[in-house]
Amino acid sequence: MNQQARHRPLPSLSARHEDPHSYPAGVAYLDGQFVPVSQAKVSVLDYGFLHSDATYDTVHVWEGRFFRLDLHIERFFGGLERLHMSIPFDREGVRQILHDCVALSGHRAAYVEMLCTRGASPTFSRDPRDAVNRFMAFSIPLGSIANAEQMQRGLHLVISDRVRIPPASVDPAVKNYHWLDLVGGLYDAYDRGGETALLLDFNGNVAEGPGFNVFAVKDGRLATPATGVLAGITRRTVFDLCTETSLFCEARTVSVPELRSADEVFITSTAGGIMPVTIIDGAPVGTGKVGPITMQLKDLYWDKHRDPLWTSPVHYP
Ligand SMILES: *Cc1c(COP(=O)(O)O)cnc(C)c1O
C-alpha cells in the first residue's frame, strides 16, 4: 500500500443513501410493514440474493380482481415445503397481505409477487438451517412478455442451444430464480434477431422459456411438454379452457421438428396470459399469422377474468 492510500481518510458512512435506480409505482410488504416499492430493500447477506436460495410466485390482478389466487398460493406453499422454509403466515395470512399490497397501491391491473428467501444468518453460517427465512410481497403495475404489437402479429421465438436446468438438479415444481440459463437464452435470441427464447431439455426436446410454458397446435390438437417445466397456472388454465371447449390437449414430449411444423404455437404466463408465436428461428409458424385456436383461447382466457369462480375482488380503500 502506498503512502497516499494509507493516509487517505476513510469515506464517511453516509446516513442518506441516494438510490440511482427508479422503480415502478407500487407497494411492498416486508418485516411487518407496507412500504413504497422504492423502500423495499434486501440485505446483501441474504442467501436469496447470494445463492438464489428462494422461491416465489406471481399472480395478477385484472380489472380489480385477482385471477386464480388460490392456485398461486398453493403452489407457493408447496415450494416453501420442498425448500424447508417456513414463514409466520398461513395461506389466509398471505392472501391478506397480497390483497393489502394491491389495495394500498390502487392498481386495477397488477403484477403481484409473494416470495421467501432463505434469509441471512446472524453468524453468516453456511448451514441453511441457521438462516432466518424472510417473506416479502409486492404489487407493481401489470406487465406482459408480449407488447401490444407482438400480441397482434405474434412473437419471434428463437430456439436456444442451452439446456434448461434439468429437473434432477433443481425441482421445477419450485418456482425459482435460477435464471442464468433463461437469461443466456434471451441474449442468444437477441443475437439472432429474435424477441424471446425457448430452451430445450437434456434430450433435446422442447422445455420452456424465460417465465413461460409453450404449446403447439396441430390439426386442432394441443400439446405441451409434460416434464422438466414449471407447471404454470396459465398452462393449467389452457387445459381447463380446452376441457370447456372440447379441444384435445395433452402434456407429453414435444420435439423440435414438431414445434417447427405446428399449425400454431403460443406461450403462456401470468405476465401476459396466452401469447401467440408466429416466427421460430426466422421461419413462419403455419400461415405466419396468429391462428384461430390461439385467438379463441386468448379471448376465453380474458373472459374468465370476470368469472367469480376464478377470480376474487380487491377491496380498495
Ligand atoms: C412462472 C413460470 C412459468 C409460467 O407460470 P405461470 O403460473 O403461468 O405464470 C413458466 N416457466 C417458468 C420457469 C416460470 O418461472
The ligand as a Gaussian input file, in Angstrom:
#p B3LYP/6-31G(d) Opt

LIG

0 1
 C      -43.692000     -18.630000     -13.714000
 C      -43.079000     -19.504000     -14.751000
 C      -43.839000     -20.040000     -15.815000
 C      -45.288000     -19.656000     -16.062000
 O      -46.132000     -19.961000     -14.994000
 P      -47.499000     -19.176000     -14.748000
 O      -48.015000     -19.740000     -13.470000
 O      -48.389000     -19.474000     -15.912000
 O      -47.171000     -17.724000     -14.685000
 C      -43.215000     -20.942000     -16.672000
 N      -41.917000     -21.272000     -16.508000
 C      -41.155000     -20.749000     -15.533000
 C      -39.727000     -21.133000     -15.423000
 C      -41.712000     -19.850000     -14.621000
 O      -40.957000     -19.320000     -13.658000

